[in-house]
């Protein structure tokens, strides 16, 4: 089985205190993700970064009522320094919730002959959940380590993990 580790939206605009769309719980998962990254690199498995990259007038901002965040080219759209991509780590930009929607992720995974994805990052019930769904319907085996995902609200995160496990067949560790 060829596995890749996905780091989803661990960006300054979600992680840093006072950030426009701060998810405070993200700071508590950094060390666990760092361990996963180190293990993946030691095993020569790909580490792939999936990152929001919005335009300043992205319709998501008005539709969802969220402040502008992760605007392409800004410091807020950069991966936090503690998890910065290595020189050869792919960075996939997305404008929606799923890492697969209108991105090059699927082509990259196919070229690397990946069949298993481990998803980490934020937010559990939004970008992690929708990336998991799209991965499963494309035939990938998916796992999600509980200590490597962050929620805006605990009940939303628990619901998402239950959906991933019981409905999608994701291995929630």
Secondary structure, DSSP 4 states (H G I P E B T S, - for coil): --EEEEEE--BHHHHSTT-TT--GGGGGTHHHHHHHHHHHHHTT-EEEEEEE-B-TT-HHHHHHTPPP-SBTTSGGGSBPGGGPPPTT--EEEESSSSSSTTSSHHHHHHHTT--EEEEEEE-IIIIIHHHHHHHHHTT-EEEEEEEEEE-SSHHHHHHHHHHHHHTT--EE-
